[in-house]
Amino acid sequence: MLTIIAGIIMLGILVFVHELGHFTVAKLAGVKVLKFSLGFGPRLVSRQWGETEYMICAIPLGGYVQMLGEGVEEDQPLSDEERSRSFAEKSVWRRLAIIAAGPFMNLVLPFLILPLAFMVGINLPAFLDQPACVGYVLPQSPAAEAGLRSGDCIVAVGEQPINSWVDADKALLAQAGQAAVFAVQRAGTLESIAISATDSSAEGLQALGLAPAQEAVVGALSPGMPAQQAGLLIGDRILSVDGESIVSWYDLKTIIQRAGGGSQIFLVERNAQQLEISIVPARGDGKSEFLIGIAPQAETVFKRFPFKEAFRHGVARSRDLIELTLTFVQKLVLGKVSSSNIGGPITVIQVAGQAAQTDLASVLSILAFLSIQLGILNLFPIPILDGGHLLFGIFELVFRRPLALRVREIAQQVGLLFIVMLMALAFYNDILRVFSGGQ
């Protein structure tokens, strides 16, 4: 129950930020705002302040700002003064600004709260402060082409000594776009390897195809996937697969693919005891790889950052989350990602509620992630969403006339049907996750 309440509160914050964007810009544009509502349906709380009625309603799955002249039939003809404050009477540019303000606020929010997360303290991967020793080299990556190997330890980049992954990332970022010379400790000897630091950006060494050492310990299980169904547990250390020793996590992928989907025997260590588990891998969403549904155990450390560094890390993380969300949307549209990954309000409330019971940094991180998703979703060019209204406004700008009323009505109906179908799919996925997670 606490999870649900916390999730609803966090969802309410995101909706409030979104609607506050519409409300603020509407006021600045001289538009009369009739209602500001968090939620839909019957009123739970209502208060009239000035010319606006502020409400909290029973269904906490959204909200709205109702403006004078916003496509709503008026009981009486508008006076000249009221017409001057009508949304419909404002210039196209002002209407576009009001519409765009909601998703814009959602996209700006992460840039404000993620720096705060880094200031109050956040759990970061432990490997960042450890020696920059390579655990895996991505095939056909710049690092692989330069000759870097698993087990290499980077001790210098150019003239800059390297003591950790953070040092290496900073040194690489300083030489972005230039050829960098790595001093590498390999099997007791020091070697020099030149590599093109093409576009390291915030990813540093990982952008070149380098990953840190990672033990083969299970840190997470995907519900309904072969590993969970076979009885693998979080904390299990995988020692071998079909008799082939597992030195690191990265050995698993090759061995699993090699079996071509056949049953494999996993020897694992659990509570100082060894046991064998038979697992049959399943095809992934892309239908090209076999998966068993596990993720590695990530060791983390708690760190606080001063304001300047916190701001830099927060901005970089916000950009990464936006890019990640856009990439997911692109792959979803192209059919490269299964629609089963779409989550609805139940998933949002669960994720937000679980984060709310951990620490402030986790709360802020989840808020930022969900805010970006809400902002991008509302920019989809679908009638009934903000993106659809922006599309109508752009049409009016280009052709110097509004889209025909009948065309807009049909578009709104099609958009509503699409959103209803999308919500039905999201609820269906949510329900499947709830039941599969309880098995």
N, C-alpha and C positions, 0 to 999 in steps of 0.2 A: 504493500500500500504506500509506503514511504517513497519507493522508487517511482510509482505512478505520479504522486503529488509533486515530487521534485522534478520529474520530467515535464509535467504540465506547466510548472512555473518557468522552467527554462525555455520551453516552446513559447510561452506567453511573452517572455522577454524579446525573443526574436520577432514575433508578430508586432509587438509594441514598437520596436526600432523601425520596422518596415513602415508601419502606418504613420509613425511620427515623421518620417521623411515626406510622405504625401501631405500630411497636415501642415508641417512647417512651411513648405514651399507654396502650398495653396494660400496660406495666410500672407506670406510675403508678396504673392501675386495679386492680393486683394480679393480673393475668392471667399465667399461666405461658407464656412464649414458647418453643416447641420448636425452631423453625428460622428463620433469617434468611438468605435466599438472594438473591444477585444473579445473574440468569439462570435458565434452565430446563434440564432434561435432565441428562445425566451430570455428576457432580461433577468439577471440576478441582482445586479446593482446598477442604479442609474442616478445621475446627478447633472443638473443643468447649471453650467457656468457660462455666463455671458450668452452668446448666441449659439453655443454648441452644447449638445447633450453627450455626456461621456458615459459609456456603458461597459459592463462586463456581462457577457452572455453565457448561456449554459453549455454550448458546444465549443470546446477550446481548440478548434482546429484551424484557426485563422482569425481574420478581423477585417474591418473595412472603415474607410472614411467616406462619408456621404456629403457631397458638396451641392450647393444650390446650382440647379441647371445641369446636373450630371446625368442626363438621359433619364431622369425620373419625372414622371408627369406631375405637374404642379396643380394644386387644388384651385388656385386663383391666378389670374394673369399677373406677371411681375411688373412692379413699378419701375420707373426709369432708374431709380437708385439701386433697386435689387438687381435689375438687368446688368448694371455696371459691375456687380459683384458675382455674376453668374459664371460658372466654369465654362459653359458653352459659348459665352460672349468674349472670352479672352482670346488673345492671339494664339496661333498654332504653336509658336515657340514657347509661350507660357504654359500651355496645356501639356506639351511634351515634357517640359521641365518638371511639372507636378507629377506626371505619370512616372517619369524615370527616377524620381527622388526616392521612392520606396526601395526598389532593388539596389539603387546606388548606396543607400544607407546600410543595407545588409552586406554589401561588398566592402564598405569602408570600416565597418565594425571590427573585423579581425585585425586591421592595422592599428587599432586603438587598444584592443584588449590582449593581444598576444605579447606585445612588449611588456605588459604588466605581468603576464604569466612568467616570463623569464626573470623579472625582477623579484617576484615573491618566491621563486624557486620552482624548478621543473626537473623531472626525471629524464636524464639523457643517457644514451648508450654508453656503457662503461669503456668500450674500446677507444673512444675518442681521446682519452687521456693516457692510453697505453701506447707502447712502441708501435710504429707504423710498419708492422709485419704483415705481409700479404697472405691471406688464407685462400684466396681464389682469384683467378684471372679470367674474365669473361672472354670466351673465344671470339676472334675477329675484332676485338676492341683495340683502341690505340695502344693500350698497355701490352696486349698480347703480341701485336705486330712489332713493338719495340723490343720484345724479348724478355719482359718481366715474367717471373714464375712464382708459383705458390711457394711460400717459405722465405722469399726475399724480404729483407728488412731495410727500409729506406732510412738512411742516416743523414742525408743531406740533399737539398734541392738547390742546385747552383752553389752559391757561397753560404747558403743559409743552413745551419745545423738543424737536424730534425730529431726531436725526442718523443713525439706523439703524432697521432693522426691529425689532431688539431693543428699542430705546427706544419705538417705537410700540406694540409688543405689551405692554410693561410699563405704559405710560400708559393703554392701552385696558383692560387688566385692572383697573386702579385705578378705572375708571369703569364697570365692568360693571353692566348693568341701567339705566344712565342715558344720556340723550342726550349725545353727545360732539360737540364742534365741531372740525372738522379745518381747519387752515390748509394750503392746497394751492397749490403752485407749478404753474401751468399756462400753457404757451406764453409765459413771461416775465411773467405777471401773478400776483398773489396773490389767491386766492379763499377764501371761507369756506363750508364745507359741513357741515351738521348731519346726524348719523347716529345711529341708535339702536344703542348697543352692547349688544345684547340679552343674549347669553351667549357672550362671547368665550373664556372659560375659558383653557386652555393654548394654544389655536390662534391667539389674537390676531387680527391682520388677516385671516388666511386664513378665520377663522370668519365674517367679514363678506362673503366672496366676493372677496377681493383676493389676487392672486398676483404674485410678483416677475417681473422680466424674465427670459426664458429663451431662449437662442439655439437655433436649430434644428440642433443637433448630436446625432447618434445616440450614446447612451450605453449602450444595451443592446438586444438582439434576442431575441425569444421564439422558441425552437426550433420549427421546423415551420410558422411563420407566413409570410405572403406576402413580407415584407421580407427575411427570411433566405433564403428560397427563390429570390428574384429576384437576390440577390447584394449587397444593401446591407450595409455593414460598420460596425462601431463606429468612431466618429471621423469618419464622413462628415458634411459640412455640407450640408444641403438648401437649395439656392438658389431653386428654383422647382418648381411642380407644374403640368403642362400649360400652361407658359408664364406662370403667375401667380406673381409674386415672393413669397417667404416672408421676412417681416421677423423673426418670432419663432416659437417652437415652437407657440404657441397658434393660429397661422394654419392649421396642418396639419389639425386636426380638421374645421373647417368645409369646407375644400376637398376632403378625402377623402369626407365625407358627401355633398357636392354631386354627385359623380360617380355615386352610386347603385350602386356595386359594379363599375363599368366599369374597364377598363384605364387607368392613368394613367402619364404620363411624368415621372419625378423627375429633375431636374437636380441633381447633387451635386458637391461639390468634395472631391477625395481626393488627398492628396500634391501639392497645388498644381496639380492637373489637374482639368478638368471632364469628366464623363461622364453619359450618360443611361441610366436604368434603368427598365424597364417593370414596374409592379407592379399586380396585380389584388387589391384589398382583399377581405377575407373577413368574413362576419357574425360578430359577437361572441357571447358566451354568452347575452346577453339577447335576441339576434336582432333588435335594434332599431338597432344601429349597425354601421358597417363599420370594421374594424381592419386594420392591416398588421403589428402586432406589434413596435413600437419604443418605447423610453423615452428621455427626454432625458439628456444628459450633465450630471451634477450636479457643480459645482465645490465642493470641501470645504476646510475649514481645521481644523487640529488645535488643540484647546483643553483646558486643565485648569481645574477649578473648585475653589474652597475648599469645605470640608466642608458649610457651611450651604447654599450654592447647589447643590452636588452632590446633597445629600439632597433638596432641593426638585425638581430636575430629574429625579432618579431615580424619585421617587414619582410625579410627573406622567407620566413615560414608562411606568411600570408600569400605571397606570390606563388610559392610552391603548391599550396592548397588550391588556389584558383586554377593553376595549370593542370593539377591532378584531376580536378572536377571536370574541366573542359575536355581533357583527354578521355575520361570515362564516358562523357556524353557522346563524344565523337564515335568511340568504339561501339557504344550502345546503338546509335543510329545506323552504323554500318553493319550491325549484326555480329560484331566480333566479341561482344560481351553478352552473356545471357540475360534476358529480361528478369530472371529470378533474382538478380542482384538489386532490383528496384525495391526500396523499402518505403513503407507508409508511416502514418502517424504512430502506430503501435511500436514500430522499430525505433522511430525518433524518440518517443517518450521513454522507451527502455534504455536506449543508449544514454540519453541525457540524464535520466534518473540514476543510472549506475555511476556515471561520472560525478553527479552531485553528492554522492556518498563517499567520495575519495578525498580529493584535496582541491584547493582553489585553482591551481594550475591546470588540472584535468578539466575542471568545470569551464574555465576560460577557453581551453583548447577545443573542447567539444562545441561550445557556443560558436567559436570562430568557424569551425568546419561546417556546422549546420547552417550558419548564417550565409556562408558562401553558396551552399547548395540552394538555399531559399532564394537568394538574389539571382543566381543564374537561371533557376527554374522559371522565375517570374519574367525573365527577359526572353523566354522562348516566344517566337512570333506566332503565338496561338491566340486567336480571339478569345476573350474573357480574361486572359492574363495581361499583365502590364505590357509585355512584349507585343501582344496583338494590338493594343491601343496605340502603342508607339508606331506600329506598322501603318495603322489608319492615319495617324498624324503625318507620317513621312509621305504617304500617298497625297495627302492634302497639300503638303509643301511643294511636292514635285509637279503636280497637275493643277495646282491653284484652285482646287475645288474639293469638297469632302466626298468621300466614297458614298455612292447612292445608299439611301436608308435601307432599302430592301436587301441590298448586297450585304450591308453590315449586319442586318438581322439574321440572315442565313449563315453568315460567317460565325456569328455569336453562337448560334444553335449547334453548328458543327464543332466549334471549339468546346462548347459545354459537353457535347457527347464524347469528345476525345478525352477531356479531363475526367469525366465520370468513368470511362473505360480504364484510364490510367489509374485512377484511385481504386477501382475494383481489383485491378491486377496487384496494386501495392498492398491492399488489405489481404488479398489471397496469399501473397508471399509472406506477409506478417504472420498470418495464422499458421502457415506451414512451418515457419521458424519457431513459433511458440510451441507447437506440438513436437517437432523434431528435437527441440532443445530439451524437452522433458523426458526423452527416451533414455 
